[in-house]
Amino acid sequence: MEKITLIGCGNLGKSILAGLLASELFSKDQITVVDKSKTNLSFVKDHYKIPVEDEIEPAVKNVKWIIVCVQPKQIDAVLQKLKGIITEDQVVISTVTGVAIAEIEAVLPNQKVVRVMPNTGAAKQLSMTCMAANAAATPALPMISKIFDTIGKTLVIEERLIQAATVLGASGIAFFLRFLRAMIQGGIQMGFHPEEAQLIAVQTAIGAATLVSENGTHPEMEIDKVTTPQGCTIAGLNEMEHQGLSSSVIKGVMASYEKINTIKS
């Protein structure tokens, strides 16, 4: 198996690293982490017992896969350091929000480039990761899917949909959590203690998502199973819709999409 280097080991980087190690897709001596933070490097070295570097050049030599997992404001500096020291055989995998493949190619011409968008579910190996590649990197997508399957599920899409995938998959975590918070607040108002309301709401959310995921059904089909004529469920659903639930969610999603398209892309 070829070696892999992870440039940047913040929260997402640590999640990717944990997934790789848990999967045994790579051995510890095949993984190197690069970070400017001594705290991050100390944690990785002590906790995972894998090689670390504070400079990019020695970390990317003789490496097939290079995952760039830094903040958008840091990507230009990283690409400049990669320029001239990596070969066309190496694959650059960027998790950086708002940075298009063409922008990376402008600094690293003729390079295999893949753009990926995981979400924070990666911390529990439950990420939804969407990815798109340039023509040169397309043959590498099966392996890159395997890499990111270690932290959840993957989907190959066209790059034009990456911004939408960021909203639906990454921002979507926050949207679902806000609805979950509202459910918990409703539970408290009905008389449950906060920790009881949270337990019930969280487990119910897991159950609802699992029904759709494992049954392969449309959400409305599962809704029908718990909605009886003149019952409390339909009364609640209709009131939510009268107050604009679906419309508000769609408008929120589209507001995020409009905003992300004004960010560097």
BAFI-3210 file (N, C-alpha, C; in Angstrom, 3 decimals, decimal comma, padded with zeros to 6 digits):
// residues 265
n [1|2|3|4|5|6|7|8|9|10|11|12|13|14|15|16|17|18|19|20|21|22|23|24|25|26|27|28|29|30|31|32|33|34|35|36|37|38|39|40|41|42|43|44|45|46|47|48|49|50|51|52|53|54|55|56|57|58|59|60|61|62|63|64|65|66|67|68|69|70|71|72|73|74|75|76|77|78|79|80|81|82|83|84|85|86|87|88|89|90|91|92|93|94|95|96|97|98|99|100|101|102|103|104|105|106|107|108|109|110|111|112|113|114|115|116|117|118|119|120|121|122|123|124|125|126|127|128|129|130|131|132|133|134|135|136|137|138|139|140|141|142|143|144|145|146|147|148|149|150|151|152|153|154|155|156|157|158|159|160|161|162|163|164|165|166|167|168|169|170|171|172|173|174|175|176|177|178|179|180|181|182|183|184|185|186|187|188|189|190|191|192|193|194|195|196|197|198|199|200|201|202|203|204|205|206|207|208|209|210|211|212|213|214|215|216|217|218|219|220|221|222|223|224|225|226|227|228|229|230|231|232|233|234|235|236|237|238|239|240|241|242|243|244|245|246|247|248|249|250|251|252|253|254|255|256|257|258|259|260|261|262|263|264|265]
n.u [000,848|000,564|002,087|000,661|000,035|-001,025|-001,837|-002,237|-003,877|-006,263|-009,531|-011,047|-008,950|-007,904|-010,082|-010,159|-007,696|-008,076|-010,053|-008,664|-006,704|-008,275|-009,402|-007,367|-006,424|-004,129|-000,896|000,675|003,234|002,976|001,696|001,880|001,808|001,471|001,835|001,634|001,159|002,459|001,158|-000,866|000,767|002,154|000,046|-000,816|001,489|001,896|-000,594|-001,361|000,962|002,410|004,433|005,413|005,654|006,891|007,271|006,437|007,834|009,655|007,698|006,150|007,610|008,070|005,436|002,152|-000,489|-001,801|-003,339|-004,857|-005,746|-006,589|-007,339|-009,244|-007,821|-005,222|-004,562|-003,311|-000,627|000,157|-000,105|001,829|004,105|004,015|004,374|006,580|007,851|006,402|005,347|003,826|002,637|001,679|-001,212|-003,274|-005,437|-007,999|-009,633|-010,545|-012,788|-014,518|-012,464|-011,692|-011,043|-009,748|-008,381|-006,438|-005,086|-004,039|-001,822|-000,565|000,020|-000,982|-001,396|-002,763|-005,851|-008,179|-011,214|-012,719|-015,513|-016,104|-018,085|-018,741|-019,570|-017,644|-016,081|-017,244|-017,097|-019,163|-019,476|-020,730|-019,327|-018,662|-017,246|-015,147|-013,280|-010,461|-009,759|-007,356|-007,162|-009,334|-009,172|-008,207|-010,243|-011,704|-009,907|-009,641|-012,221|-012,306|-010,533|-011,950|-014,254|-013,623|-014,403|-017,114|-019,756|-019,453|-019,721|-019,414|-019,441|-020,278|-018,079|-019,398|-021,418|-020,349|-020,470|-023,181|-023,288|-021,801|-023,484|-025,806|-024,710|-022,609|-023,220|-025,704|-025,581|-025,713|-028,259|-029,990|-029,389|-030,366|-033,111|-033,359|-032,745|-034,995|-036,963|-036,166|-036,570|-039,344|-040,009|-039,165|-040,938|-043,257|-042,881|-040,696|-037,454|-034,463|-032,295|-033,660|-035,464|-033,632|-032,422|-034,623|-035,348|-032,961|-032,522|-034,823|-034,435|-032,218|-033,416|-035,382|-033,795|-032,396|-034,423|-035,168|-032,695|-031,913|-034,167|-034,523|-036,526|-038,801|-038,967|-041,650|-043,107|-042,409|-043,392|-046,130|-046,601|-046,777|-048,780|-051,966|-055,502|-057,053|-055,332|-052,735|-050,255|-050,639|-051,923|-049,898|-047,991|-049,401|-049,749|-047,094|-046,484|-048,363|-047,161|-044,985|-042,858|-041,539|-041,166|-039,556|-037,239|-036,342|-035,916|-033,889|-031,831|-031,379|-030,585|-028,139|-026,831|-026,755|-025,093|-022,685|-021,817|-020,799|-018,503|-014,963|-014,287]
n.v [-001,201|002,245|005,165|007,727|011,171|013,547|016,805|019,135|018,888|019,377|019,345|017,964|016,720|015,020|013,316|012,065|010,794|009,032|007,392|006,202|004,715|002,993|001,459|-000,008|000,327|001,594|001,114|002,179|003,164|004,000|006,353|009,853|012,843|016,310|019,403|022,754|023,284|022,627|021,475|019,920|018,120|016,841|015,573|013,785|012,238|011,115|009,925|008,381|007,279|007,679|008,807|012,256|015,589|018,959|020,367|020,591|019,562|017,245|015,473|014,757|013,378|010,518|009,702|008,672|009,645|012,750|014,512|017,536|019,355|021,910|025,282|027,602|030,033|029,228|027,668|028,684|029,122|026,522|025,246|026,620|025,680|023,026|023,187|022,387|020,406|018,113|015,287|014,402|011,976|011,854|012,294|014,955|015,703|017,660|019,064|021,529|024,135|025,905|026,184|025,732|023,053|024,015|026,240|025,052|023,645|025,769|026,500|024,096|022,716|020,122|018,263|015,521|015,991|016,006|016,967|017,020|016,783|016,323|015,830|016,897|014,594|012,804|012,482|010,456|008,427|008,677|010,296|012,084|012,099|013,905|013,890|015,100|014,946|015,950|015,284|013,845|012,642|010,993|008,093|007,421|007,615|005,316|004,326|006,582|006,834|004,568|005,408|007,519|006,211|005,131|006,885|007,103|007,428|007,669|009,668|010,117|013,009|015,612|018,400|020,861|020,574|020,576|022,786|022,800|020,305|020,841|022,515|020,866|018,524|019,244|021,793|020,882|019,231|021,057|022,080|019,882|019,474|021,805|021,447|019,217|020,307|021,919|019,957|018,830|021,004|021,194|018,799|019,290|021,324|019,841|018,436|016,750|016,172|017,951|016,187|013,821|014,487|015,009|012,490|010,967|012,410|012,351|009,563|008,978|010,476|009,141|006,661|007,382|008,273|005,931|004,161|005,184|005,050|002,285|000,911|001,981|003,684|006,414|009,355|010,134|007,794|006,449|008,248|007,980|005,561|006,118|007,874|008,311|008,510|011,470|011,615|012,373|012,741|013,601|015,961|017,439|017,503|018,892|021,374|022,218|022,480|024,462|026,539|026,861|024,968|023,132|024,950|026,896|025,423|024,765|027,352|028,149|026,366|027,192|029,825|029,408|028,223|030,303|032,025|030,554|030,580|033,071|033,023|032,510|030,704]
n.w [000,000|-000,867|000,634|002,802|003,435|005,762|005,742|008,071|011,057|012,580|014,058|012,028|010,655|012,639|012,906|010,389|010,504|012,688|011,595|009,448|010,817|012,350|010,385|009,317|006,820|006,147|007,511|010,597|010,071|007,515|007,418|007,686|009,547|009,144|010,695|011,896|014,484|017,571|019,661|018,456|017,016|019,085|020,358|018,355|017,957|020,529|021,082|018,836|017,896|015,466|012,635|012,632|011,295|011,108|008,887|005,431|003,123|003,722|004,462|002,290|000,469|-001,531|-001,221|-001,970|-001,605|-000,737|001,632|001,994|004,601|005,747|006,936|004,897|004,619|004,798|002,654|000,309|001,040|001,633|-000,875|-002,322|-001,076|-001,785|-004,481|-007,015|-005,541|-005,492|-007,473|-010,665|-010,326|-007,794|-005,676|-004,924|-002,402|-001,463|001,303|001,660|002,134|-000,393|-002,250|-005,474|-007,833|-010,103|-009,106|-007,556|-009,504|-010,894|-009,454|-009,145|-011,813|-014,110|-012,168|-010,280|-008,877|-006,275|-004,892|-001,790|000,483|003,614|006,661|010,107|011,313|010,903|013,134|014,539|012,785|010,966|008,801|005,908|002,939|000,116|-003,155|-005,820|-008,858|-010,924|-014,410|-014,575|-012,089|-011,886|-012,247|-009,752|-007,949|-006,863|-004,861|-003,258|-002,375|-000,755|001,228|002,445|003,105|005,475|007,388|007,235|004,873|001,272|-001,721|-005,135|-007,033|-009,457|-009,786|-009,819|-008,039|-005,547|-003,791|-003,152|-001,929|000,309|001,745|002,091|003,223|005,095|006,409|006,916|009,166|011,298|010,803|011,251|013,942|015,087|014,758|016,350|018,824|019,186|019,439|021,858|023,567|023,383|024,614|027,227|027,925|028,003|030,304|030,837|032,323|031,328|030,550|030,156|028,134|026,099|025,746|024,798|022,464|020,917|020,528|019,141|016,822|015,752|015,287|013,377|011,191|010,665|009,896|007,364|006,063|006,184|005,307|002,848|002,081|001,253|003,284|003,738|003,564|005,898|007,722|007,282|008,535|011,225|011,477|012,272|011,443|012,567|014,683|017,179|015,973|013,274|013,838|015,037|012,939|010,926|012,158|012,392|009,671|008,955|010,265|008,716|008,472|006,489|004,378|005,637|006,218|003,623|002,631|004,372|003,693|001,047|001,503|002,745|000,618|-001,251|000,159|000,395|-002,177|-002,459|-001,135|-001,357|-004,213]
ca.u [000,000|001,339|002,029|-000,282|000,387|-002,130|-001,348|-003,241|-004,478|-007,239|-010,600|-011,331|-007,753|-007,850|-011,139|-009,695|-006,603|-008,653|-010,722|-007,650|-006,065|-009,263|-009,703|-006,165|-006,152|-002,710|-000,213|001,115|004,451|002,638|000,972|002,623|000,998|002,190|001,067|002,455|000,848|003,202|000,167|-001,457|001,766|002,413|-001,118|-000,795|002,640|001,696|-001,846|-001,460|002,281|002,750|005,401|004,925|006,605|006,408|007,512|005,758|008,691|010,053|006,525|005,469|008,502|007,744|004,069|001,191|-001,709|-001,562|-004,609|-004,696|-006,877|-006,292|-008,341|-009,137|-006,804|-003,897|-004,366|-002,362|000,729|000,416|000,093|003,129|005,152|003,950|004,802|007,977|008,416|005,624|005,366|002,513|002,089|001,055|-002,596|-003,587|-006,837|-008,280|-010,886|-010,686|-014,050|-014,510|-011,298|-012,004|-009,962|-009,009|-007,481|-005,296|-004,365|-003,318|-000,542|000,024|-000,466|-000,800|-001,458|-003,998|-006,483|-009,515|-011,823|-013,644|-016,234|-016,674|-018,731|-018,224|-019,897|-016,402|-015,555|-017,850|-017,080|-020,497|-019,467|-021,159|-018,247|-018,839|-015,950|-015,069|-011,886|-010,155|-009,649|-006,154|-007,331|-010,538|-008,881|-007,852|-011,425|-012,042|-009,065|-009,962|-013,484|-011,950|-009,924|-012,969|-015,234|-013,208|-015,038|-018,550|-020,149|-018,916|-020,472|-018,702|-020,345|-019,626|-017,570|-020,352|-022,340|-019,632|-021,001|-024,476|-023,000|-021,329|-024,671|-026,676|-024,014|-021,821|-024,117|-026,865|-025,412|-026,247|-029,706|-030,643|-029,203|-031,271|-034,435|-033,275|-032,841|-036,396|-037,673|-035,806|-037,260|-040,745|-040,098|-039,058|-042,191|-044,281|-042,670|-039,492|-036,201|-033,687|-031,536|-034,631|-035,954|-032,561|-032,295|-035,754|-035,289|-031,790|-032,752|-035,885|-033,814|-031,407|-034,354|-036,009|-032,807|-032,060|-035,540|-035,059|-031,429|-031,846|-035,315|-034,476|-037,837|-038,944|-039,412|-043,105|-043,624|-042,238|-044,330|-047,470|-046,711|-047,059|-049,804|-053,315|-056,552|-057,477|-054,402|-051,890|-049,123|-051,055|-052,219|-048,620|-047,393|-050,128|-049,448|-045,734|-046,539|-049,064|-046,190|-043,947|-041,684|-040,829|-040,769|-038,445|-036,046|-035,869|-035,378|-032,612|-030,860|-031,043|-029,837|-026,768|-026,269|-026,446|-023,954|-021,443|-021,393|-020,108|-017,216|-013,935|-014,559]
ca.v [000,000|003,470|005,979|008,848|012,282|014,432|018,150|019,776|017,876|019,938|018,399|017,084|015,921|013,949|012,354|011,287|009,952|007,968|006,469|005,443|003,758|001,985|000,610|-000,757|000,520|001,936|000,845|003,420|003,696|004,500|007,611|010,964|014,034|017,587|020,481|023,793|023,314|021,648|020,764|018,884|017,100|016,076|014,704|012,713|011,371|010,385|009,161|007,437|006,667|007,703|009,852|013,631|016,573|020,333|020,934|019,818|018,895|015,864|014,633|014,364|012,604|009,092|009,520|008,651|010,393|013,939|015,118|018,900|019,514|023,151|026,330|028,270|031,088|028,607|026,816|029,257|028,869|025,087|024,936|027,170|024,783|021,788|023,490|022,096|019,294|016,892|014,815|014,215|010,686|012,026|012,768|015,970|015,586|018,861|019,163|022,953|024,711|027,067|026,236|024,892|022,269|024,885|027,096|024,221|023,362|026,979|026,477|022,767|022,258|018,705|017,452|014,804|016,744|015,588|017,852|016,238|017,547|015,520|016,651|016,634|013,231|012,041|012,209|009,192|007,594|008,780|011,405|011,981|012,756|014,018|014,144|015,332|014,875|016,366|014,124|013,070|011,913|010,150|006,671|007,231|007,783|004,144|004,271|007,718|006,458|003,651|006,202|008,280|005,270|004,818|007,829|007,205|007,061|008,559|009,806|010,865|013,939|016,617|019,481|021,960|020,307|020,540|023,819|022,297|019,199|021,455|022,986|019,751|017,549|019,805|022,696|020,081|018,772|022,117|022,202|018,788|019,686|022,866|020,822|018,345|021,181|022,319|018,794|018,716|022,083|020,796|017,757|019,923|022,040|018,855|017,930|015,939|016,830|018,160|015,013|012,832|014,960|014,837|011,054|010,535|013,060|011,866|008,186|009,023|010,960|008,029|005,673|007,892|008,258|004,542|003,588|005,622|004,572|000,837|000,426|002,550|004,269|007,865|009,743|010,211|006,445|006,142|009,131|007,379|004,426|006,578|008,915|007,731|009,517|012,257|011,361|013,470|012,963|014,438|017,296|018,124|017,731|019,954|022,663|022,586|022,945|025,751|027,536|027,027|024,132|022,728|026,156|027,531|024,606|024,943|028,712|028,164|025,656|028,026|030,990|028,929|027,989|031,619|032,571|029,833|030,957|034,359|032,736|032,147|029,413]
ca.w [000,000|-000,909|001,850|002,808|004,332|006,129|006,047|008,915|011,932|013,508|014,394|010,889|010,409|013,644|012,593|009,242|010,993|013,506|010,692|008,716|011,711|012,757|009,225|008,971|005,397|006,150|008,775|011,238|009,449|006,176|007,602|008,285|009,799|009,152|011,308|012,513|015,911|018,365|020,477|017,602|016,703|020,310|020,576|017,355|018,220|021,784|021,095|017,726|017,664|014,044|012,318|012,484|010,764|011,164|007,569|004,402|002,141|004,048|004,709|001,048|-000,386|-001,657|-000,734|-003,074|-001,292|000,088|002,025|002,491|005,521|006,454|006,794|003,588|004,614|004,809|001,488|-000,651|001,541|001,502|-002,291|-002,720|-000,558|-002,559|-005,845|-007,308|-004,770|-005,699|-008,848|-011,279|-009,879|-006,484|-005,727|-003,922|-001,982|-000,682|002,057|001,961|001,663|-001,270|-003,141|-006,626|-008,425|-011,034|-008,326|-007,164|-010,741|-011,302|-008,733|-009,354|-013,123|-014,467|-010,943|-009,960|-007,793|-005,859|-003,900|-000,963|001,493|004,691|007,692|011,453|011,696|010,761|014,475|014,969|011,587|010,373|007,855|004,518|002,209|-001,333|-003,782|-007,259|-009,285|-012,285|-015,307|-014,263|-010,830|-011,912|-011,978|-008,342|-007,102|-006,045|-003,670|-002,385|-001,731|000,336|002,304|003,167|003,656|006,852|008,329|006,945|003,518|000,245|-002,970|-006,177|-007,698|-010,293|-008,942|-009,759|-006,937|-004,268|-002,893|-002,677|-001,013|001,552|002,464|002,470|004,050|006,197|007,144|007,285|010,553|012,169|010,593|011,978|015,379|015,531|014,885|017,522|020,003|019,334|019,971|023,275|024,279|023,472|025,627|028,549|028,185|028,341|031,653|031,033|032,687|030,106|030,112|029,681|026,835|025,127|025,476|023,968|021,152|020,181|020,098|018,135|015,587|015,226|014,764|012,157|010,112|010,366|009,147|005,972|005,514|006,031|004,539|001,504|001,819|001,317|004,627|003,867|003,788|007,318|008,421|007,180|009,454|012,592|011,379|012,220|011,243|013,731|015,780|017,659|015,068|012,141|014,363|015,192|011,628|010,223|012,792|011,972|008,288|008,965|010,728|007,689|008,711|005,264|003,656|006,355|006,039|002,249|002,521|005,094|002,858|-000,106|001,995|002,929|-000,709|-001,825|000,890|000,092|-003,523|-002,393|-000,521|-002,338|-004,867]
c.u [000,884|001,144|001,068|000,193|-000,823|-001,549|-002,449|-003,944|-005,300|-008,310|-010,902|-010,151|-007,635|-008,912|-010,735|-008,612|-007,135|-009,343|-009,741|-007,030|-007,019|-009,531|-008,566|-005,875|-004,679|-002,130|000,309|002,348|004,224|001,923|001,881|001,682|001,897|001,300|002,040|002,251|001,619|002,258|-000,472|-000,475|002,071|001,280|-001,073|000,329|002,431|000,489|-001,876|-000,140|002,634|003,722|004,742|006,051|006,024|006,687|006,941|006,706|009,103|008,870|005,861|006,372|008,101|006,364|003,120|000,041|-001,386|-002,906|-004,326|-005,935|-006,626|-007,436|-008,159|-008,032|-005,376|-003,568|-003,334|-000,920|001,108|000,698|001,439|004,270|005,173|004,501|006,291|008,565|007,598|005,592|003,944|001,856|001,373|-000,333|-002,834|-005,087|-007,134|-009,629|-011,269|-011,946|-013,806|-013,327|-011,501|-010,787|-009,106|-008,028|-006,249|-004,439|-003,562|-001,936|000,208|-000,473|-000,125|-000,833|-002,788|-004,611|-007,889|-009,984|-012,843|-014,291|-016,838|-017,528|-018,270|-018,653|-018,687|-015,824|-016,087|-017,920|-018,467|-020,589|-020,203|-020,145|-018,540|-017,502|-016,068|-013,601|-011,698|-009,920|-008,470|-006,338|-008,518|-010,242|-008,571|-009,062|-011,812|-011,214|-009,387|-011,295|-013,212|-011,372|-011,002|-014,141|-014,870|-013,836|-016,531|-018,874|-019,634|-019,817|-019,644|-019,719|-019,561|-019,183|-018,562|-021,326|-021,656|-020,162|-022,345|-024,278|-022,515|-022,503|-025,490|-025,999|-023,302|-022,652|-025,339|-026,785|-026,029|-027,756|-030,460|-030,530|-030,114|-032,692|-034,460|-033,390|-034,281|-037,234|-037,408|-036,524|-038,752|-040,951|-040,034|-040,360|-043,325|-044,059|-041,448|-038,340|-035,350|-032,949|-032,460|-035,151|-034,894|-032,390|-033,386|-035,631|-034,134|-032,024|-033,840|-035,333|-032,976|-032,315|-034,974|-035,047|-032,473|-033,170|-035,430|-033,818|-031,454|-033,020|-035,296|-035,779|-037,770|-039,425|-040,936|-043,732|-043,519|-043,154|-045,730|-047,675|-047,056|-048,141|-051,183|-054,352|-056,973|-056,555|-053,550|-050,736|-049,514|-051,395|-050,937|-047,971|-048,075|-049,855|-048,048|-045,734|-047,283|-048,113|-044,972|-042,718|-040,913|-040,319|-039,561|-037,145|-035,474|-035,263|-034,028|-031,510|-030,424|-030,289|-028,373|-026,079|-025,892|-025,211|-022,657|-020,918|-020,776|-018,743|-016,256|-014,196|-013,750]
c.v [001,253|004,277|007,158|009,894|013,172|015,775|018,897|018,729|018,546|018,900|017,426|016,170|014,756|012,889|011,456|010,305|008,773|006,923|005,591|004,359|002,647|000,993|-000,331|-000,711|000,865|001,532|002,172|004,013|004,175|005,848|008,639|012,150|015,262|018,652|021,487|023,857|022,229|020,835|019,629|017,759|016,227|015,098|013,512|011,719|010,507|009,448|008,069|006,746|006,581|008,852|011,230|014,511|017,963|021,078|020,001|018,991|017,476|014,916|014,131|013,605|011,132|008,753|009,574|009,618|011,546|014,591|016,490|019,254|020,739|024,150|027,033|029,330|030,524|027,875|027,368|028,966|027,407|024,726|025,455|026,283|023,460|021,972|023,186|020,924|018,006|016,548|014,612|012,898|010,802|012,641|013,741|015,929|016,755|018,783|020,619|023,540|025,889|027,187|025,227|024,130|023,141|025,797|026,328|023,928|024,576|027,050|025,181|022,192|020,792|017,771|016,714|015,478|016,220|016,534|017,040|017,135|016,599|016,417|016,213|015,283|012,317|011,657|010,894|008,186|007,527|009,962|011,055|012,784|012,728|014,389|014,305|015,389|015,517|015,109|013,236|012,185|010,955|008,668|006,384|007,272|006,526|004,039|005,404|007,481|005,511|004,412|006,900|007,425|004,899|005,769|007,999|006,710|008,092|008,565|010,633|011,708|014,829|017,785|020,631|021,795|020,312|021,588|023,376|021,163|019,727|021,918|021,808|018,797|018,113|020,771|021,931|019,514|019,784|022,245|021,109|018,984|020,794|022,319|019,916|019,164|021,600|021,174|018,631|019,783|021,782|019,732|018,309|020,633|021,068|018,214|017,070|016,791|016,940|016,919|013,906|013,211|014,756|013,369|010,582|011,109|012,525|010,448|008,115|009,489|009,868|006,979|006,109|007,825|006,830|003,852|003,927|005,023|003,076|000,262|000,916|003,195|005,792|008,234|009,728|008,837|006,052|007,029|008,523|006,253|004,853|007,656|008,280|008,832|010,158|012,064|012,566|013,773|013,873|015,848|018,102|018,456|018,880|021,322|023,140|023,131|024,276|026,873|027,643|026,159|023,811|023,929|026,824|026,757|024,802|026,336|028,827|027,494|026,541|029,291|030,615|028,740|029,305|032,218|031,884|030,188|032,348|034,213|032,324|030,777|029,301]
c.w [000,000|000,374|001,677|003,802|004,532|006,541|006,783|009,758|013,032|013,775|013,255|010,606|011,378|013,372|011,425|009,685|011,799|012,635|009,929|009,584|012,132|011,626|008,872|007,468|005,182|007,502|009,336|010,569|008,020|006,229|008,252|008,444|009,846|009,775|011,902|014,026|016,656|019,240|019,687|017,316|017,916|020,581|019,628|017,651|019,457|021,727|020,028|017,381|016,178|013,770|012,154|011,949|010,952|009,862|006,505|003,540|002,535|004,201|003,432|000,083|-000,360|-001,089|-001,931|-002,844|-000,354|000,387|002,624|003,299|006,399|006,266|005,444|003,524|004,558|003,514|000,509|-000,239|001,378|000,042|-002,791|-002,252|-001,306|-003,973|-006,018|-006,551|-004,907|-007,180|-009,365|-010,864|-008,533|-006,615|-004,573|-003,650|-001,051|000,006|002,291|001,317|000,726|-002,199|-004,270|-007,117|-009,334|-010,302|-007,873|-008,381|-011,210|-010,647|-009,000|-010,683|-013,365|-013,263|-010,851|-008,740|-007,534|-004,766|-003,110|000,095|002,525|005,596|009,073|012,012|011,575|012,120|015,034|013,817|010,931|009,414|006,567|003,724|000,716|-001,956|-005,294|-007,651|-010,647|-013,125|-014,941|-013,034|-010,835|-011,662|-010,503|-007,421|-006,307|-004,768|-002,709|-001,692|-000,566|001,525|003,121|003,630|005,095|007,869|008,045|005,551|002,527|-000,989|-003,940|-006,929|-008,661|-009,408|-008,813|-008,583|-005,573|-003,295|-002,311|-001,679|000,330|002,398|002,984|003,451|005,258|007,048|007,646|008,687|011,508|012,027|011,356|013,490|015,910|015,683|016,117|018,810|020,254|019,891|021,463|024,093|024,432|024,540|027,037|028,910|028,539|029,706|031,883|031,563|031,410|029,617|029,608|028,303|025,759|024,761|024,521|022,554|020,307|019,660|019,021|016,788|014,938|014,593|013,456|010,975|009,692|009,579|007,662|005,317|005,221|005,236|003,097|001,093|001,799|002,725|004,787|004,093|005,261|008,174|008,424|008,193|010,886|012,621|011,210|012,038|012,567|014,936|016,139|016,704|013,910|012,602|014,510|013,866|010,890|010,830|012,412|010,554|008,170|009,378|009,799|007,843|007,427|004,484|004,308|006,176|004,637|002,060|003,230|004,292|001,694|000,300|002,210|001,580|-001,387|-001,159|000,500|-001,291|-003,586|-001,728|-001,617|-002,917|-006,153]
res [m|e|k|i|t|l|i|g|c|g|n|l|g|k|s|i|l|a|g|l|l|a|s|e|l|f|s|k|d|q|i|t|v|v|d|k|s|k|t|n|l|s|f|v|k|d|h|y|k|i|p|v|e|d|e|i|e|p|a|v|k|n|v|k|w|i|i|v|c|v|q|p|k|q|i|d|a|v|l|q|k|l|k|g|i|i|t|e|d|q|v|v|i|s|t|v|t|g|v|a|i|a|e|i|e|a|v|l|p|n|q|k|v|v|r|v|m|p|n|t|g|a|a|k|q|l|s|m|t|c|m|a|a|n|a|a|a|t|p|a|l|p|m|i|s|k|i|f|d|t|i|g|k|t|l|v|i|e|e|r|l|i|q|a|a|t|v|l|g|a|s|g|i|a|f|f|l|r|f|l|r|a|m|i|q|g|g|i|q|m|g|f|h|p|e|e|a|q|l|i|a|v|q|t|a|i|g|a|a|t|l|v|s|e|n|g|t|h|p|e|m|e|i|d|k|v|t|t|p|q|g|c|t|i|a|g|l|n|e|m|e|h|q|g|l|s|s|s|v|i|k|g|v|m|a|s|y|e|k|i|n|t|i|k|s]
***
